[in-house]
Amino acid sequence: MSVFQTQMAFQARAILEISVLKAWPTLDVVMKSTQFAALEYMRDGGFAPVRMRIDGSEEAGFQIFRNGQPQLEVGPGYRLLSTLDCGICGTDLDRRYLPFELPQITGHEAVVADESGRRYVVEINASHRARGVEGDCRFCNSNLHKHCPSRLVLGIDRLPGGFGTYLLAPRHALVELPDAVHSDVATLIEPFAAALHAVQTILPRRNESVAVLGPRRLGLLVVAALSAYRLDTAIPFEIVAISRHKRLLSIAKDLGADRLDLLPNTEQSPGSPKYDCVVDTTGSPHGLELAIQLARREVHLKSTHGREACGLSHLTQLVVDELSIEPFDSERVASIVDGLSLVDEVAEPGSAAGWSRQTACDHHLFDARFGGVLVDSAKLADYAIRPRAGSESSLLLPRGKLIVHPKAHGDDSLLISSVVRRHLSLTSSRCGDFRSALSLLNRTAYFERLRHSMITHRFAPNSLVEAFATARTEDCIKAVVVHDRSVRPRAS
């Protein structure tokens, strides 16, 4: 065992020091303090030991200290909970490529427990609505709370995640687990909800073929979500799993795939499109290129690898905002601008039709009508997604549309050229609804199938280096970090 591992084995035993610091007479709340050791993810993709302290209360808010120095202050509406299990996903492995601060304690597929032992899964977006904080946030008040501009994101954007012994969870983001659901399979609820959201976004049509490219951690869950959705709705469509690995295809078959397509271990072109819709879960730029070549109608992007693909640098941000890239037609444009003049408002690439309507009215018309921007190149699409360097704000509203001008050449982008020449659409989705996912899993009895098919490795929280290395191997489907279940916050 290395010196680093020895140090972390000693430090990993959490030091729980929950004590009454003071009562604020005006607020009548009790402040608590909790300390623990953890491993945090670094900019180079490695890990380093850190000591954390969390002070505060649900009513007054919390302050987070890193190695004795203030790191983050959050407002009311969070609960301090102990982590039971936390899954490792592709976003965790590629975290250094995402446009969020590091170092950080990562992990967002978390199962947690409160003082009484009740178990919860945690929806990851800490918005005003998730915290139960009233205000004038247009996003939270319009059912777009997962896109709240003020949100923190558990284990991804500033808020420490589930690879630590304790975490802060928004009180309304907690979904209690039934006793019958094992904690390690419960780590699959967050990615299964995201997979189900993808299925509900593409809405498979009768007798179509829906292919999942790269079925592994997330891709196998998309196969399972497609199968459960088909069973629940009785809509007939074909589920195809596409991979270079026979073992993964065998698991995909167990989870509901009808057809298994084994790709050759070469970079050769697949030829003409073969499937109506392709869901790209590969987590690689080449995967998107392959999905575009294989799809007839739609490519659905679930990968958030943070790298350039098809001439676009901001595809991860496109997924975060759940944007789509679609071919031009007058009906689609008219539905976006809701009566605005087509010639006056969207004839020139770069004009923001829906957005200009909303801002011109001081946002009084902000509801479920999303904006669109006409673009004629990958460069302009990138600009629309993130027009200002260093800012995560888009020119588009969440779930908005990038409409490709019919005269765009797309010489620098396979995606843009495919949208113009083949009328292909690219859609995306991010987080799903946990309650809907739990309900569907219960109705279709998929929990045990997922547990036995997906969970292949378990690690202690002081073994993240080994856990991440294993999660990248072909032998690992899903790795789970398992915390000491005897350590829970105690009521003061």
C-alpha positions as CSV (number, residue, x, y, z in Angstrom):
1,M,0.0,0.0,0.0
2,S,1.4,3.4,-1.0
3,V,1.9,6.3,1.5
4,F,-1.0,8.1,-0.1
5,Q,-3.3,5.0,0.3
6,T,-2.2,4.5,3.9
7,Q,-2.9,8.2,4.7
8,M,-6.4,7.9,3.2
9,A,-7.2,4.6,4.8
10,F,-6.5,6.4,8.1
11,Q,-8.4,9.6,7.2
12,A,-11.3,7.9,5.5
13,R,-12.8,7.0,8.9
14,A,-15.0,10.1,9.1
15,I,-14.7,12.3,12.1
16,L,-18.3,13.2,13.1
17,E,-18.5,16.2,15.4
18,I,-22.0,17.3,15.5
19,S,-22.4,19.8,18.3
20,V,-24.5,22.8,19.2
21,L,-22.5,25.9,18.3
22,K,-25.1,28.5,19.1
23,A,-28.8,29.2,18.9
24,W,-29.8,32.4,17.1
25,P,-32.5,34.0,19.2
26,T,-34.0,35.8,16.2
27,L,-34.3,32.6,14.1
28,D,-34.6,30.1,16.9
29,V,-32.4,27.6,15.1
30,V,-29.6,25.3,16.2
31,M,-26.4,25.4,14.3
32,K,-24.4,22.2,13.8
33,S,-20.9,21.4,12.7
34,T,-19.8,18.2,10.9
35,Q,-16.3,17.2,9.8
36,F,-15.0,14.4,7.6
37,A,-12.2,13.4,5.3
38,A,-12.6,12.7,1.6
39,L,-10.9,12.5,-1.7
40,E,-11.5,15.4,-4.1
41,Y,-11.2,15.3,-7.9
42,M,-8.4,17.5,-9.3
43,R,-7.9,19.4,-12.5
44,D,-5.5,16.7,-13.8
45,G,-8.1,14.0,-13.3
46,G,-6.4,12.7,-10.2
47,F,-7.4,12.8,-6.5
48,A,-6.1,14.4,-3.4
49,P,-7.1,14.1,0.3
50,V,-9.1,17.0,1.8
51,R,-10.7,17.7,5.1
52,M,-14.2,19.2,5.0
53,R,-16.3,20.9,7.6
54,I,-20.0,21.8,7.1
55,D,-21.6,24.3,9.6
56,G,-25.2,25.5,9.7
57,S,-28.8,24.4,9.6
58,E,-31.7,23.8,7.2
59,E,-33.3,27.1,8.3
60,A,-30.3,29.4,8.2
61,G,-28.2,27.8,5.5
62,F,-24.7,26.2,5.6
63,Q,-21.1,27.2,5.2
64,I,-18.6,24.7,3.8
65,F,-15.0,24.8,4.7
66,R,-12.2,23.1,2.8
67,N,-9.0,22.4,4.7
68,G,-10.1,25.0,7.3
69,Q,-10.8,27.7,4.7
70,P,-14.2,28.9,3.6
71,Q,-15.2,27.3,0.3
72,L,-18.9,27.8,-0.3
73,E,-21.9,29.3,1.5
74,V,-25.4,28.2,0.6
75,G,-28.8,29.5,1.7
76,P,-31.7,27.8,3.5
77,G,-33.4,24.7,2.3
78,Y,-30.6,22.1,2.4
79,R,-30.4,19.0,4.6
80,L,-27.2,17.4,5.9
81,L,-27.3,13.7,5.2
82,S,-24.9,10.8,5.2
83,T,-24.0,9.0,2.0
84,L,-24.7,5.3,1.7
85,D,-23.7,4.6,-1.9
86,C,-22.8,6.6,-5.0
87,G,-22.4,5.3,-8.5
88,I,-19.6,6.3,-10.9
89,C,-20.7,7.5,-14.3
90,G,-19.0,8.8,-17.5
91,T,-19.5,12.4,-16.3
92,D,-17.5,11.6,-13.2
93,L,-14.7,10.1,-15.3
94,D,-14.6,13.1,-17.7
95,R,-15.2,15.7,-15.0
96,R,-12.0,17.7,-15.8
97,Y,-13.4,18.5,-19.3
98,L,-16.5,20.2,-18.0
99,P,-16.7,23.9,-17.5
100,F,-17.1,23.9,-13.7
101,E,-14.7,24.6,-10.8
102,L,-12.2,22.1,-9.6
103,P,-11.1,20.7,-7.2
104,Q,-14.4,19.3,-5.9
105,I,-15.8,16.2,-4.2
106,T,-17.6,14.7,-7.1
107,G,-20.3,12.0,-7.4
108,H,-24.0,12.6,-8.1
109,E,-25.7,9.2,-8.3
110,A,-26.1,9.3,-4.5
111,V,-28.2,7.3,-2.0
112,V,-28.3,9.0,1.4
113,A,-29.8,8.5,4.9
114,D,-31.1,10.8,7.6
115,E,-30.8,10.6,11.4
116,S,-33.6,8.0,11.6
117,G,-32.2,5.8,8.9
118,R,-34.7,6.7,6.2
119,R,-33.1,6.4,2.7
120,Y,-33.4,8.7,-0.2
121,V,-32.1,9.3,-3.7
122,V,-31.2,12.9,-4.5
123,E,-32.2,14.8,-7.6
124,I,-29.1,16.7,-8.4
125,N,-30.2,20.3,-9.3
126,A,-30.2,22.6,-6.2
127,S,-32.6,25.2,-7.6
128,H,-34.9,27.6,-5.7
129,R,-37.7,25.1,-6.1
130,A,-35.7,22.1,-5.0
131,R,-34.7,24.0,-1.8
132,G,-38.3,25.2,-1.2
133,V,-37.3,28.9,-1.4
134,E,-39.9,31.2,-2.8
135,G,-38.9,33.9,-5.2
136,D,-39.3,35.5,-8.6
137,C,-37.1,33.0,-10.5
138,R,-38.8,32.6,-13.9
139,F,-37.3,29.2,-14.4
140,C,-38.4,27.7,-11.1
141,N,-41.9,29.2,-11.5
142,S,-42.3,27.9,-15.0
143,N,-41.4,24.2,-14.4
144,L,-37.9,24.7,-15.7
145,H,-36.3,24.4,-12.2
146,K,-33.7,22.0,-13.5
147,H,-32.4,24.9,-15.7
148,C,-32.5,27.5,-12.9
149,P,-29.6,29.9,-13.6
150,S,-28.8,30.1,-9.8
151,R,-28.7,26.3,-9.3
152,L,-25.8,24.4,-7.9
153,V,-25.4,20.8,-9.1
154,L,-24.6,18.0,-6.7
155,G,-21.1,16.6,-7.3
156,I,-20.8,18.6,-10.6
157,D,-21.1,22.3,-10.1
158,R,-19.7,23.5,-6.7
159,L,-21.9,21.5,-4.4
160,P,-19.9,18.6,-2.9
161,G,-21.1,15.2,-4.0
162,G,-21.6,11.6,-3.0
163,F,-18.0,10.4,-2.9
164,G,-17.8,12.3,0.4
165,T,-19.2,10.8,3.6
166,Y,-21.7,13.6,4.0
167,L,-23.5,15.9,1.6
168,L,-26.0,18.7,1.5
169,A,-29.2,17.9,-0.4
170,P,-32.0,20.3,-1.3
171,R,-35.0,19.2,0.9
172,H,-37.5,18.9,-2.0
173,A,-34.9,17.0,-4.1
174,L,-35.1,14.0,-1.8
175,V,-37.2,11.0,-3.0
176,E,-37.6,8.4,-0.3
177,L,-36.8,4.8,-1.2
178,P,-39.1,1.8,-0.6
179,D,-37.6,-0.7,1.9
180,A,-37.5,-3.3,-0.8
181,V,-35.1,-1.4,-3.0
182,H,-31.4,-2.3,-2.3
183,S,-29.2,0.7,-1.8
184,D,-26.6,-0.1,-4.4
185,V,-29.2,-0.6,-7.2
186,A,-30.8,2.7,-6.0
187,T,-27.7,4.4,-7.4
188,L,-29.1,3.5,-10.8
189,I,-32.2,5.6,-10.3
190,E,-30.5,8.9,-11.3
191,P,-29.1,7.6,-14.6
192,F,-32.2,5.5,-15.3
193,A,-34.3,8.7,-14.8
194,A,-32.0,10.4,-17.3
195,A,-32.4,7.5,-19.7
196,L,-36.2,7.5,-19.4
197,H,-36.2,11.2,-20.1
198,A,-34.3,10.5,-23.3
199,V,-37.0,8.0,-24.3
200,Q,-39.7,10.4,-23.5
201,T,-38.0,13.1,-25.5
202,I,-37.6,11.0,-28.7
203,L,-41.0,9.4,-28.3
204,P,-40.5,6.2,-30.3
205,R,-43.0,5.8,-33.1
206,R,-44.9,2.7,-34.1
207,N,-42.8,0.2,-36.0
208,E,-39.6,2.3,-35.9
209,S,-36.2,1.1,-35.0
210,V,-34.5,2.8,-32.1
211,A,-30.8,2.0,-31.7
212,V,-28.6,2.6,-28.7
213,L,-25.0,3.2,-29.6
214,G,-22.4,2.3,-27.0
215,P,-24.5,0.4,-24.4
216,R,-22.5,0.4,-21.2
217,R,-23.1,2.4,-18.1
218,L,-25.8,4.8,-19.4
219,G,-26.5,3.0,-22.7
220,L,-27.6,-0.2,-21.0
221,L,-30.0,1.9,-18.9
222,V,-31.4,3.5,-22.1
223,V,-32.0,0.0,-23.5
224,A,-33.8,-0.9,-20.2
225,A,-35.8,2.4,-20.3
226,L,-36.9,1.7,-23.9
227,S,-37.9,-1.8,-23.0
228,A,-39.8,-0.7,-19.9
229,Y,-41.5,2.2,-21.8
230,R,-42.6,-0.2,-24.6
231,L,-43.9,-2.7,-22.0
232,D,-45.8,0.1,-20.2
233,T,-47.3,1.8,-23.3
234,A,-47.7,-1.2,-25.6
235,I,-46.2,0.9,-28.5
236,P,-44.5,-1.5,-30.9
237,F,-41.0,-0.5,-31.9
238,E,-37.7,-2.3,-32.3
239,I,-34.8,-1.8,-29.8
240,V,-31.3,-2.3,-31.3
241,A,-28.1,-2.3,-29.3
242,I,-24.9,-1.4,-31.2
243,S,-21.4,-2.2,-29.7
244,R,-18.0,-3.5,-30.4
245,H,-18.2,-5.8,-27.3
246,K,-20.2,-9.1,-27.4
247,R,-20.5,-9.1,-23.6
248,L,-22.3,-5.8,-23.6
249,L,-24.6,-6.9,-26.3
250,S,-25.5,-10.0,-24.3
251,I,-26.4,-7.8,-21.3
252,A,-28.4,-5.5,-23.6
253,K,-30.4,-8.5,-24.8
254,D,-31.2,-9.4,-21.2
255,L,-32.4,-5.9,-20.6
256,G,-34.8,-5.9,-23.6
257,A,-32.9,-5.3,-26.9
258,D,-34.5,-7.1,-29.8
259,R,-31.5,-6.9,-32.2
260,L,-27.8,-6.9,-31.5
261,D,-25.4,-5.2,-34.0
262,L,-21.7,-5.9,-33.5
263,L,-19.5,-3.2,-34.9
264,P,-16.2,-4.0,-36.5
265,N,-13.1,-2.8,-34.6
266,T,-12.2,-0.3,-37.3
267,E,-13.0,3.3,-38.1
268,Q,-14.6,2.4,-41.5
269,S,-17.8,4.2,-42.5
270,P,-21.0,2.2,-41.7
271,G,-22.5,3.1,-45.1
272,S,-26.1,4.3,-45.5
273,P,-28.3,5.1,-42.4
274,K,-29.8,1.9,-40.9
275,Y,-32.0,3.0,-38.0
276,D,-34.8,5.6,-37.6
277,C,-33.4,7.0,-34.3
278,V,-29.9,6.5,-32.7
279,V,-29.2,7.4,-29.1
280,D,-25.5,8.2,-28.6
281,T,-24.3,7.2,-25.2
282,T,-20.6,6.6,-26.2
283,G,-19.1,9.5,-24.4
284,S,-16.8,10.1,-27.4
285,P,-16.6,12.6,-30.3
286,H,-16.3,9.7,-32.7
287,G,-19.5,8.2,-31.3
288,L,-21.5,11.2,-32.4
289,E,-20.1,11.0,-35.9
290,L,-21.0,7.3,-36.1
291,A,-24.5,8.0,-34.8
292,I,-25.1,10.7,-37.4
293,Q,-24.1,8.2,-40.2
294,L,-26.4,5.5,-38.8
295,A,-29.6,7.6,-38.1
296,R,-32.3,8.3,-40.6
297,R,-34.6,10.6,-38.6
298,E,-33.0,11.6,-35.3
299,V,-29.8,11.4,-33.2
300,H,-30.4,11.8,-29.5
301,L,-27.3,13.0,-27.7
302,K,-26.7,11.9,-24.0
303,S,-22.9,12.3,-23.9
304,T,-21.4,15.0,-21.8
305,H,-17.7,14.5,-22.4
306,G,-16.8,18.2,-22.8
307,R,-14.8,17.8,-26.0
308,E,-15.3,19.1,-29.5
309,A,-17.3,17.0,-31.9
310,C,-18.5,17.6,-35.5
311,G,-17.0,21.1,-35.5
312,L,-18.9,22.2,-32.3
313,S,-17.1,23.0,-29.0
314,H,-20.2,23.4,-26.9
315,L,-22.1,20.1,-27.4
316,T,-21.9,19.4,-23.7
317,Q,-23.6,22.7,-22.9
318,L,-26.2,21.9,-25.6
319,V,-27.0,18.8,-23.6
320,V,-27.0,20.7,-20.3
321,D,-29.6,23.2,-21.8
322,E,-31.4,20.3,-23.6
323,L,-31.2,22.1,-26.9
324,S,-31.9,20.6,-30.4
325,I,-30.5,21.2,-33.8
326,E,-33.1,20.9,-36.5
327,P,-33.7,21.4,-40.2
328,F,-35.5,24.5,-41.5
329,D,-39.2,24.3,-42.4
330,S,-41.8,27.1,-42.2
331,E,-44.1,25.2,-39.8
332,R,-41.3,24.6,-37.3
333,V,-40.1,28.2,-37.4
334,A,-43.7,29.5,-37.1
335,S,-44.3,27.4,-34.0
336,I,-41.3,28.9,-32.3
337,V,-41.9,32.5,-33.0
338,D,-45.6,32.2,-32.3
339,G,-46.8,34.6,-35.0
340,L,-43.7,36.8,-35.5
341,S,-42.9,37.6,-39.1
342,L,-40.8,35.0,-40.6
343,V,-38.9,37.3,-42.9
344,D,-38.5,40.1,-40.4
345,E,-37.4,38.0,-37.5
346,V,-35.6,34.9,-38.7
347,A,-34.5,35.4,-42.3
348,E,-30.9,36.1,-41.3
349,P,-28.7,33.6,-39.5
350,G,-28.1,34.5,-35.9
351,S,-31.4,36.2,-35.2
352,A,-33.0,35.0,-32.0
353,A,-36.7,34.8,-32.7
354,G,-38.2,33.4,-29.5
355,W,-35.7,35.1,-27.3
356,S,-36.3,38.5,-28.8
357,R,-40.0,38.2,-28.3
358,Q,-39.6,37.3,-24.6
359,T,-37.0,40.0,-23.8
360,A,-39.0,42.7,-25.6
361,C,-41.9,42.1,-23.3
362,D,-39.8,42.2,-20.1
363,H,-40.3,38.4,-19.7
364,H,-44.0,38.8,-18.9
365,L,-44.7,36.2,-21.6
366,F,-42.2,33.7,-20.2
367,D,-44.0,30.4,-20.1
368,A,-43.5,27.0,-21.9
369,R,-42.8,28.6,-25.3
370,F,-39.1,28.3,-26.1
371,G,-37.0,30.3,-28.4
372,G,-35.1,29.5,-31.6
373,V,-32.1,30.7,-33.5
374,L,-31.4,30.3,-37.2
375,V,-27.8,29.3,-37.9
376,D,-25.8,28.5,-41.0
377,S,-22.6,27.0,-39.6
378,A,-21.2,25.0,-36.7
379,K,-19.4,28.2,-35.6
380,L,-22.6,30.2,-35.4
381,A,-24.3,27.3,-33.6
382,D,-21.5,27.3,-31.0
383,Y,-22.0,31.1,-30.6
384,A,-25.7,30.7,-30.0
385,I,-25.1,28.0,-27.3
386,R,-22.5,30.0,-25.4
387,P,-22.1,33.6,-26.8
388,R,-19.9,34.9,-24.0
389,A,-16.6,33.4,-22.9
390,G,-16.6,32.5,-19.3
391,S,-20.4,32.6,-19.0
392,E,-22.8,29.6,-18.9
393,S,-25.7,31.7,-20.3
394,S,-27.0,30.8,-23.8
395,L,-28.7,32.9,-26.4
396,L,-31.5,30.3,-26.3
397,L,-34.0,29.5,-23.6
398,P,-33.7,26.0,-22.2
399,R,-35.0,23.3,-24.6
400,G,-34.7,25.9,-27.5
401,K,-34.0,25.1,-31.1
402,L,-31.1,25.8,-33.3
403,I,-32.6,25.8,-36.8
404,V,-30.1,25.2,-39.7
405,H,-30.5,27.6,-42.6
406,P,-31.4,25.6,-45.8
407,K,-28.5,27.2,-47.6
408,A,-25.9,26.2,-45.0
409,H,-23.1,24.2,-46.6
410,G,-21.8,22.5,-43.5
411,D,-18.5,21.7,-45.1
412,D,-16.8,21.9,-41.7
413,S,-19.4,19.8,-39.9
414,L,-20.9,16.4,-40.5
415,L,-23.7,17.3,-38.3
416,I,-24.7,20.5,-40.0
417,S,-24.4,19.0,-43.5
418,S,-26.6,16.0,-42.4
419,V,-29.2,18.3,-41.1
420,V,-29.3,20.2,-44.4
421,R,-29.0,17.3,-46.8
422,R,-30.8,14.6,-45.0
423,H,-33.1,16.6,-42.8
424,L,-31.7,14.8,-39.7
425,S,-32.5,16.3,-36.3
426,L,-30.2,16.2,-33.2
427,T,-32.0,16.3,-29.8
428,S,-30.7,16.1,-26.3
429,S,-31.8,15.6,-22.8
430,R,-30.3,15.7,-19.3
431,C,-31.9,14.9,-15.9
432,G,-35.1,13.0,-15.6
433,D,-37.9,12.7,-13.0
434,F,-37.0,10.3,-10.2
435,R,-40.6,9.6,-9.1
436,S,-41.6,8.7,-12.7
437,A,-38.5,6.5,-13.0
438,L,-39.3,4.7,-9.6
439,S,-42.9,4.2,-10.6
440,L,-42.0,2.7,-14.0
441,L,-39.3,0.4,-12.5
442,N,-41.9,-0.8,-9.9
443,R,-44.6,-1.4,-12.5
444,T,-42.3,-3.3,-14.8
445,A,-40.3,-5.1,-12.1
446,Y,-37.0,-4.0,-13.6
447,F,-35.1,-3.4,-10.3
448,E,-33.6,-6.8,-9.9
449,R,-32.8,-7.1,-13.6
450,L,-30.8,-3.9,-13.4
451,R,-29.1,-4.9,-10.2
452,H,-27.8,-8.3,-11.5
453,S,-27.0,-6.9,-15.0
454,M,-25.4,-3.6,-14.1
455,I,-23.6,-3.5,-10.7
456,T,-20.2,-5.3,-11.2
457,H,-17.8,-3.6,-8.8
458,R,-17.9,-2.0,-5.3
459,F,-15.3,0.2,-3.7
460,A,-14.6,2.0,-0.4
461,P,-14.5,5.8,-0.6
462,N,-10.8,5.9,0.1
463,S,-10.2,3.7,-3.1
464,L,-11.4,6.2,-5.7
465,V,-8.2,6.0,-7.7
466,E,-8.7,2.3,-8.1
467,A,-12.4,2.7,-8.6
468,F,-12.0,5.2,-11.4
469,A,-9.3,3.1,-13.1
470,T,-11.6,0.0,-12.9
471,A,-14.6,2.0,-14.2
472,R,-12.7,2.7,-17.4
473,T,-12.0,-1.0,-18.1
474,E,-14.1,-3.3,-20.3
475,D,-14.8,-5.6,-17.4
476,C,-16.6,-3.0,-15.4
477,I,-20.3,-2.1,-16.2
478,K,-21.1,-0.1,-13.1
479,A,-18.9,0.7,-10.1
480,V,-20.4,1.8,-6.9
481,V,-18.7,3.6,-4.0
482,V,-20.0,2.1,-0.7
483,H,-19.8,4.1,2.5
484,D,-19.8,2.9,6.1
485,R,-23.5,2.6,6.8
486,S,-23.0,2.9,10.5
487,V,-22.1,6.6,10.2
488,R,-25.1,8.9,10.1
489,P,-25.8,12.4,11.3
490,R,-27.2,12.3,14.8
491,A,-30.0,14.5,16.1
492,S,-28.7,17.0,18.6
